[in-house]
Structures are given as C-alpha cells and as structure tokens.
Amino acid sequence: MVKSAVDLDRIFVALASPTRRAILRRVARGSGSVSDLAQPFRMSLAAVSKHVKMLEGAGLLHRRKEGSFSYLSLNAEALRPADEWMAFYRQFWKGRLASLKQILEKEES
C-alpha cells in the first residue's frame, strides 16, 4: 500500500524531469559519483547536484561517502509506491481494452 500521499507526490515530482529520469537510468546500471553522472548532460555540476538532491529527497537514490567522494546508487524499492498507485490504473485500462476488444470482435462477425 502507498505509504503516504506526500511520499507519492515526491516520487512523481522527481520523475517528472527527463534529466532526473536519465540520471536514474544511469545509476541503475551501476553506482557513480555526481561528477560521473553529470558528464553526459549539458549543464553545470551544480545543476546536476540539484537534480540529485531532488531524487534523494524522494528516496530514489542512496548516497555513500568514501573520503571526500560521494557515490550514488539506485533505491529501486522507493519506486514501489508509484508502481502500486499505477497498478490500479493498469487494471482499469486492461478491463477497458478487453471490453473494447469484445465490442470490435462482435462488430466484425
């Protein structure tokens, strides 16, 4: 079950940005530093850091410190509330599409 509306809102706000989704995709392939994650983006390190902080605030990233370096990794479990919320709509649309399929098949006969 969804922990709270606030958690869900934070997740969806974090996922609303294509840049943040791209950062998550990169981190899903393996942990990396903020500098590593910033390389493919045409923005400053400070701008990437702001995106990272938003992802951390939503619980989607874990930060691990090693000396003066921070390494980020994906917390995929944090996506569960969004998945649970969307599951209702997946079922809703499956039912609607199945009904539409039946109607179209009847019209073809």
C-alpha positions in Angstrom: 0.0 0.0 0.0 1.1 3.6 -0.6 2.9 4.9 2.4 1.6 8.4 2.1 0.4 11.0 -0.4 3.5 13.1 0.4 5.8 10.2 -0.5 4.0 9.6 -3.7 4.0 13.3 -4.6 7.8 13.5 -4.1 8.3 10.4 -6.3 6.2 11.8 -9.1 7.7 15.2 -8.9 11.2 13.7 -9.0 10.2 11.5 -12.0 8.6 14.5 -13.9 12.0 15.7 -15.1 13.6 13.9 -18.1 17.0 14.8 -16.7 16.2 13.1 -13.4 14.8 10.0 -15.2 18.1 9.9 -17.2 20.1 10.1 -14.0 18.1 7.2 -12.5 18.7 5.1 -15.7 22.4 5.7 -15.4 22.5 4.9 -11.7 20.5 1.7 -12.4 23.5 0.5 -14.5 25.8 1.0 -11.5 26.7 3.4 -8.8 28.7 6.5 -9.6 29.8 9.9 -8.4 27.8 13.1 -9.1 30.7 14.1 -11.4 30.3 10.8 -13.3 26.6 11.3 -13.6 27.0 14.9 -14.8 29.2 14.0 -17.8 26.6 13.4 -20.5 24.5 16.5 -19.5 24.9 20.0 -20.9 24.6 21.6 -17.5 26.7 22.6 -14.6 27.7 20.3 -11.9 25.6 22.4 -9.5 22.6 21.9 -11.7 23.1 18.2 -11.7 23.6 18.2 -8.0 20.1 19.9 -7.6 18.6 17.1 -9.6 20.4 14.5 -7.5 19.1 16.2 -4.3 15.6 16.0 -5.6 16.0 12.3 -6.3 17.5 11.7 -2.9 14.6 13.7 -1.3 12.2 11.3 -2.9 14.2 8.3 -1.6 15.2 7.2 -5.1 18.9 7.4 -4.6 21.3 6.3 -1.8 24.5 8.3 -1.2 27.6 6.5 0.1 30.6 8.6 1.2 34.2 7.4 0.6 36.6 10.1 1.8 35.7 13.3 0.0 33.7 11.5 -2.7 30.1 10.6 -2.7 28.8 7.7 -4.7 25.1 7.3 -5.7 23.1 4.2 -6.2 19.5 3.4 -7.1 17.0 2.6 -4.4 14.5 0.8 -6.7 12.4 -0.2 -3.7 11.4 3.5 -3.4 9.6 3.2 -6.7 7.1 0.7 -5.2 4.5 3.4 -4.0 4.3 4.7 -7.6 4.1 1.2 -9.0 1.3 0.4 -6.6 -0.6 3.6 -7.5 -0.3 2.8 -11.2 -1.3 -0.8 -10.7 -4.9 0.3 -10.2 -4.9 2.2 -13.5 -3.2 -0.7 -15.3 -6.1 -2.9 -14.2 -8.6 -0.3 -15.1 -7.2 0.1 -18.7 -6.8 -3.7 -19.1 -10.5 -4.1 -18.4 -11.5 -1.2 -20.7 -9.3 -2.5 -23.5 -10.7 -6.1 -23.1 -14.3 -4.7 -23.3 -13.3 -2.7 -26.4 -11.8 -5.8 -28.0 -15.0 -7.8 -27.4 -17.1 -5.0 -28.9 -14.9 -4.8 -32.0 -14.9 -8.6 -32.4 -18.7 -8.6 -32.3 -18.9 -5.9 -35.0 -16.5 -7.9 -37.2 -18.8 -11.0 -37.1 
